Amino acid sequence: MSAGALPDRRLVARFSAVLERVGAQALQRERERRLPHEEVALLRESGLTRATLPIPLGGGAADHPALFELLAELGRRDPNLVQLLGSHFAFADRALHAPASPVRDACLALLATGRLLAGATLRGGQPGHLAAGEAGAAARLSVDGGGLRLDGAVHGGAGILFADLVLVRAEHERAAVSVLVRSDAPGLLRVEDGTGFGQRTSGEGTVLFEQVRVRAEDVLEHDSVAPSQEGAFAQLVPCAAATGIARAVLDDGTVLLRDSAAGRALQAPAGGAPAAPDARPPEHAVLGELSALSFAADAALARAVDALAASSAAILGGAPEQEQRDRVAEAEAAAARAQLVVLPAVLRATALLFDLGGAGAVDERLQLDRHWRNARTIASRDPIRHTAGALGELLLRAAAPPPSWPSGEA
């Protein structure tokens, strides 16, 4: 999608009925803190979770602009579902950009069956589930008489409670590896222990591994040398969720004002002239600002996705290595800039929404506070102050960012 172009909405149109169905009970799920099991099953059965896979594998071969527009529209209905699918789509993107190999083919074949993947990392873990003296421990992959075994307790990110496949980072012979484990493997236990006030139904929890047997082919070594856009991709998923929240805020704000006294007072009779500018109530200016904030989020996300698409084209097209690195660095920086635009804009929009409805806007039945709680939770997990500092340092050093720098990982 070039700068200024309209988003590719063909994928949205294809899944429009699915989007409406998964959004229908979003308010009730939020109120009851009910996990979206039926909705996730529908997303899986509809083929949405395979949207980026090649057509021969039963996918839709969706490019990055189409995918992120779809995620933003899904976030408009329920941002929990975007976060829930984030690591799944990130893993698919990583596999699609990896060099051809039997491991790559096996990973794509697993996703093609409709299996859902989620990642488990140490960051944000639940030390209470670790053994005494192991508050800082991660999962460990070791060798015993039976082969490879996985032990430990790791925080599972969004989607972990729904995953068929768990991708966990583990320590193995003093090196970090990624291990792909089936969620029904003996010795694996998932604990639903999320307590956050936002993103309540994104399926986070703790994953316990007790002597889980691992096949050698399921140990995935990370290539830290080859250019990779996975950091930029991962950071744009929460941006898409937040952009969807901004759209939902504008939707709710329009309905709220239209049904309010201020909105009815300005409804001109049929054929009548519009009201004079100085006769407009201040709430109309608030609604206009909500529209602009949503517009800013849309534009920032689109520009960053453009950079991601350029990075993808360089990698898949076999461009010279330095060109690939340049495009990846531009995508990383663009994702950081998008965060610095999208998250503050959405947080302001979620607060301004309450200026439209007065006391009526705090009615629990409307659940309008969910927008702020969800946006605040997303913004807290990816602190923009860290992102801004890293971006400023990047500009001063005029150098490429380190791998995964937006995530705050070494």
C-alpha positions in Angstrom: 0.0 0.0 0.0 1.6 3.2 -1.1 1.5 6.3 1.1 -2.0 7.9 0.8 -3.5 4.9 -0.9 -6.8 3.4 0.4 -6.3 0.2 2.4 -6.8 -3.1 0.7 -10.2 -4.2 2.1 -10.8 -7.3 -0.1 -9.7 -9.5 2.8 -12.0 -7.6 5.2 -14.9 -8.1 2.7 -14.2 -11.8 2.5 -14.4 -12.2 6.3 -17.0 -9.5 6.9 -19.7 -11.9 8.2 -17.1 -13.6 10.5 -16.0 -10.2 11.9 -19.6 -9.3 12.7 -20.3 -12.6 14.4 -17.2 -12.5 16.6 -18.0 -8.9 17.6 -21.6 -9.5 18.4 -21.0 -10.7 22.0 -17.9 -8.6 22.7 -19.6 -6.5 25.3 -21.0 -9.4 27.2 -17.6 -11.3 27.1 -16.0 -8.2 28.5 -18.5 -7.8 31.3 -18.3 -11.5 32.3 -14.6 -11.9 31.6 -15.6 -14.9 29.4 -12.9 -16.3 27.2 -13.9 -16.3 23.5 -13.8 -20.1 22.8 -16.6 -20.1 20.2 -15.2 -17.0 18.5 -11.7 -18.5 18.2 -13.2 -21.7 16.8 -15.0 -19.6 14.2 -11.9 -17.7 13.2 -10.1 -21.0 12.8 -12.8 -22.7 10.8 -13.4 -19.7 8.5 -9.7 -19.8 7.4 -8.9 -16.4 8.9 -6.0 -17.9 10.9 -4.5 -19.2 7.6 -5.0 -15.9 5.7 -1.2 -15.4 5.0 -0.4 -18.9 4.0 0.2 -19.8 0.4 -2.9 -20.8 -1.6 -1.6 -24.4 -2.2 -1.6 -24.8 1.6 -5.2 -23.7 1.9 -4.3 -20.1 2.8 -5.3 -16.8 1.3 -1.8 -15.5 0.4 -2.7 -12.2 2.0 0.0 -9.5 1.9 0.9 -7.3 4.8 -1.4 -4.3 4.0 -4.4 -6.6 3.6 -3.5 -8.6 6.8 -3.1 -5.5 9.0 -6.2 -3.9 7.7 -8.0 -7.1 8.6 -6.5 -7.1 12.1 -7.5 -3.4 12.6 -11.1 -4.3 11.7 -11.0 -7.3 14.0 -9.7 -4.9 16.7 -12.6 -2.7 16.0 -14.9 -5.6 17.1 -12.6 -7.0 19.8 -9.0 -6.0 20.3 -8.5 -9.1 22.5 -8.8 -11.3 19.5 -6.0 -9.4 17.6 -3.6 -9.8 20.5 -4.7 -13.5 20.8 -3.7 -14.1 17.2 -0.5 -12.0 17.2 2.1 -14.6 17.9 0.4 -17.0 15.5 0.6 -14.6 12.6 4.2 -13.6 13.6 5.3 -17.2 13.6 3.7 -17.7 10.2 5.4 -14.6 8.9 8.8 -15.7 10.2 8.4 -19.1 8.5 7.3 -17.6 5.2 10.4 -15.4 5.2 12.8 -18.2 6.2 15.0 -20.0 3.7 13.6 -23.2 2.2 14.2 -26.1 4.5 12.5 -29.2 5.8 12.0 -27.4 9.2 10.3 -24.5 7.4 8.0 -26.8 5.4 7.1 -28.7 8.6 6.1 -25.5 10.4 4.0 -24.3 7.5 2.3 -27.7 7.2 1.3 -27.6 10.9 -0.3 -24.1 10.4 -2.0 -25.3 7.3 -3.9 -27.9 9.3 -5.6 -25.0 11.2 -3.6 -25.4 14.3 -3.2 -22.2 16.4 0.1 -21.2 17.8 1.0 -18.9 20.8 4.3 -17.9 22.3 5.5 -18.2 25.9 8.3 -16.0 27.2 9.9 -15.2 30.5 9.0 -11.5 30.4 6.1 -10.8 32.6 6.0 -14.3 34.1 4.4 -15.4 37.3 7.2 -16.1 39.8 4.6 -17.7 42.2 4.4 -20.7 40.0 8.2 -21.3 40.1 9.9 -23.6 42.6 11.6 -22.0 45.6 14.7 -20.1 44.6 13.8 -20.1 40.9 12.1 -16.7 40.7 14.3 -15.8 37.7 14.3 -19.2 36.0 13.1 -19.8 32.4 12.2 -23.1 30.7 15.2 -25.4 30.5 15.8 -28.0 27.8 18.1 -30.8 29.0 19.1 -34.3 28.1 18.5 -37.4 30.1 18.3 -41.1 29.5 15.0 -40.7 27.6 16.3 -37.9 25.3 15.3 -34.2 25.4 13.1 -33.0 28.2 11.6 -29.5 28.9 11.1 -28.2 32.5 10.1 -24.8 34.0 7.3 -22.3 34.3 6.9 -19.6 31.8 4.5 -16.7 31.3 2.3 -17.4 28.2 1.4 -14.4 26.2 -2.0 -13.7 24.5 -3.6 -16.8 23.0 -1.7 -19.3 25.1 -4.9 -20.7 26.6 -6.2 -21.4 23.1 -3.1 -22.7 21.4 -2.6 -26.1 19.9 1.1 -25.4 19.6 3.2 -23.5 22.2 6.4 -21.9 21.1 8.6 -21.4 24.2 12.1 -20.0 24.5 14.3 -22.2 26.6 17.9 -22.4 27.8 19.8 -25.3 26.3 23.5 -25.8 26.9 23.9 -22.1 27.8 22.2 -21.0 24.6 18.7 -19.9 23.9 16.5 -22.0 21.6 12.8 -22.1 20.7 10.9 -25.3 21.3 7.7 -26.1 19.6 5.4 -28.2 21.9 1.9 -29.5 21.4 -0.4 -28.2 24.1 -1.7 -31.7 24.9 1.8 -33.0 25.5 2.1 -35.0 28.8 3.6 -32.8 31.5 2.4 -29.5 30.0 -0.2 -27.6 32.1 -1.7 -24.2 31.4 -2.9 -22.1 34.2 -5.5 -19.3 33.7 -4.3 -16.6 36.0 -4.6 -13.3 34.2 -5.6 -10.5 36.5 -5.1 -7.4 34.3 -7.9 -4.8 34.1 -7.6 -4.6 30.3 -7.3 -7.2 27.5 -9.2 -9.5 29.9 -10.1 -12.2 27.4 -6.9 -12.5 25.3 -6.1 -15.9 26.8 -3.0 -15.2 28.8 -1.7 -17.6 31.4 1.2 -19.4 32.9 2.6 -22.6 31.2 4.1 -25.2 33.4 6.5 -27.8 31.9 7.3 -30.9 33.9 9.5 -33.5 32.1 7.8 -32.7 28.8 9.4 -34.9 26.1 10.7 -33.0 23.1 11.7 -34.3 19.6 15.0 -33.0 18.2 13.2 -31.7 15.1 11.0 -29.5 17.3 13.9 -27.5 18.6 14.2 -24.4 16.4 17.5 -22.5 16.5 17.1 -18.8 15.9 19.2 -17.4 13.1 20.5 -14.2 14.6 22.6 -13.3 11.6 20.2 -13.3 8.7 18.1 -10.1 8.3 14.7 -10.6 10.0 11.6 -8.4 10.1 10.0 -10.3 13.0 10.6 -7.4 15.5 8.7 -4.9 13.3 5.9 -7.4 12.6 5.5 -8.1 16.3 5.3 -4.4 17.2 2.7 -3.7 14.6 0.2 -6.2 15.9 -0.6 -4.2 19.0 -0.6 -1.1 16.8 -3.3 -2.7 14.7 -5.3 -3.6 17.8 -5.1 -0.1 19.1 -6.0 1.3 15.7 -9.1 -0.9 15.8 -10.0 0.6 19.3 -9.8 4.1 17.8 -12.3 3.1 15.1 -14.6 1.6 17.7 -14.3 4.7 19.9 -15.4 6.8 16.9 -18.3 4.4 16.2 -19.5 4.6 19.8 -19.0 8.3 20.0 -21.1 8.9 16.9 -23.9 6.8 18.3 -23.6 8.4 21.7 -23.8 12.0 20.4 -26.5 11.2 17.9 -28.7 9.9 20.7 -27.9 12.7 23.1 -29.8 16.0 23.6 -26.9 17.9 22.0 -27.2 15.7 18.9 -31.0 15.9 18.6 -30.9 19.7 19.1 -29.0 20.1 15.9 -31.0 17.8 13.7 -32.4 20.1 11.1 -35.9 19.5 9.7 -36.1 18.0 6.2 -34.9 20.5 3.7 -33.8 22.8 6.4 -30.4 24.6 6.5 -27.6 23.3 8.7 -27.0 25.1 12.0 -24.6 28.1 12.1 -21.1 27.2 13.3 -21.4 29.2 16.5 -24.7 27.3 17.3 -22.9 23.9 17.4 -22.6 22.4 20.8 -19.0 21.7 22.0 -19.6 17.9 21.8 -19.5 18.2 18.0 -15.9 19.4 18.2 -15.1 16.4 20.4 -16.5 14.1 17.8 -14.5 15.8 15.2 -11.3 15.3 17.2 -12.1 11.6 17.7 -12.4 11.4 13.9 -9.0 13.0 13.5 -7.3 10.8 16.1 -8.6 7.7 14.4 -7.4 9.1 11.1 -3.9 9.6 12.6 -3.8 6.0 13.9 -4.9 4.7 10.5 -2.3 6.7 8.7 0.6 5.8 11.0 -0.3 2.1 10.8 -0.5 2.2 7.0 2.9 4.0 6.7 4.6 1.4 9.0 3.0 -1.5 7.1 4.3 0.0 3.9 7.8 -0.2 5.3 7.2 -3.8 6.5 6.0 -4.7 3.0 9.1 -3.2 1.5 11.2 -5.2 3.9 9.3 -8.4 3.0 9.8 -7.8 -0.7 13.6 -7.3 -0.3 13.9 -10.6 1.7 11.6 -12.7 -0.5 13.1 -11.2 -3.7 16.6 -12.1 -2.7 17.9 -8.6 -2.7 21.6 -8.0 -1.7 22.1 -8.6 2.0 22.8 -4.9 2.8 19.6 -3.8 1.0 17.7 -6.4 3.1 19.2 -5.0 6.3 18.4 -1.4 5.2 14.8 -2.3 4.5 14.5 -4.2 7.8 16.0 -1.3 9.7 13.5 1.1 8.1 10.6 -1.2 9.0 11.8 -1.4 12.6 12.0 2.4 12.9 8.7 2.8 11.1 7.0 0.4 13.6 8.5 2.5 16.5 7.2 5.7 15.0 3.8 4.2 14.5 3.7 3.2 18.2 4.5 6.8 19.1 1.6 8.1 17.1 -1.0 5.4 17.5 -0.9 4.7 21.2 -1.0 8.3 22.5 -3.8 9.1 19.9 -5.9 6.1 21.0 -5.4 6.8 24.7 -6.6 10.4 24.1 -9.5 9.2 22.1 -10.6 6.7 24.8 -10.6 9.5 27.4 -12.4 12.1 25.2 -15.2 9.7 24.5 -16.6 10.4 28.0 -17.0 14.1 27.1 -19.8 13.2 24.7 -22.2 11.5 27.0 -21.8 13.1 30.4 -23.0 10.9 33.3 -24.7 8.6 30.9 -21.4 7.5 29.4 -20.3 5.8 32.6 -23.3 3.4 32.5 -21.8 0.0 33.0 -24.1 -1.5 30.4 -22.3 0.5 27.7 -18.9 -0.8 28.8 -17.3 2.3 27.2 -14.5 2.1 29.8 -13.3 -1.1 28.0 -11.8 1.0 25.3 -9.5 2.9 27.7 -8.7 -0.2 29.7 -7.7 -2.2 26.6 -5.7 0.7 25.1 -4.0 1.4 28.4 -3.0 -2.2 28.8 -1.6 -2.4 25.3 0.4 0.8 25.8 1.7 -0.4 29.2 3.1 -3.6 27.7 5.0 -1.8 25.0 6.1 1.4 26.9 6.3 4.2 24.4 8.9 6.1 26.5 11.3 3.2 26.0 10.5 3.2 22.3 11.0 6.9 21.9 14.3 6.8 23.7 15.5 3.9 21.5 14.4 5.8 18.4 16.1 9.0 19.4 19.3 7.1 20.1 19.0 5.4 16.7 18.8 8.7 15.0 21.8 10.1 16.8 23.9 7.1 16.1 22.7 6.8 12.5 23.0 3.0 12.8 20.7 0.1 12.3 18.6 -1.0 15.4 19.6 -4.3 17.1 17.2 -7.3 16.6 13.9 -7.0 18.4 14.8 -3.6 19.9 11.2 -2.3 20.0 10.4 -5.2 22.4 13.0 -4.1 24.9 14.8 -7.5 24.5 18.5 -7.8 24.3 
